[in-house]
Amino acid sequence: MNLIALVIHIIVNTIILTPVLWLSGRALVGKDKAKFTDAIWIVVLGTIVGAVLGSSLSGLIALVVQLILWLFLVKHFFDCGWLKALAISILVAVIFAVIAMVLAVLGYVLISSLF
């Protein structure tokens, strides 16, 4: 495992995922339980442990363990149940997918207008 790559991965994940996770948490558990600093901790810890597990375990086992880890982190930091943690995680994935599609379309429009 490359330490520089891990640090870059943590920084990028924190910048991209934290606001989306925080907004999803606020929408489903409320502003009292979903703090921005908690979202930062979830992303940083999930990224670090996920990278370690991904490099030490293989394939489907690593995927299942990482999924349970992320759900546990959301459950713990946002003080909610397992189903609410799953709902928050699904909402994060949907919001992230929408943002990615919008950015892809904007990039395509920008590049096509230049040529």
C-alpha positions, 0 to 999 in steps of 0.5 A: 500500500502506497502511503502517498496514494492513501493520503491523496485518496483520503483528501479527495474522498473527504472533499467529495463525499463529506458534504454529500454524506452530511446533507444525506444525514441531515435529511434523514436523522436531523441536524442534531445528530448529523454533524459535519465533523461526524461526516468527516470522521466517517469518510476518513475512517472508512477510507483508511480501514477500507484501503487496509481491508481492500489490500489485505482481503480479496474480492467479494469478502473485502466488499462485504466487510467494507459495506458493513464497516461504512454502515457501522460508521454511519450508524455510530456517528449519526446515532441511528439504526442499521436501516437508517444507516442503509437509507443514508448510504443509498441516498449518498449514492444517489446524490453522488450519481446525480452530481457526477452525471451533471458534471459529466454533462457540463464537461461534455458541453464545455468541451464540445463548445470549444471544438 
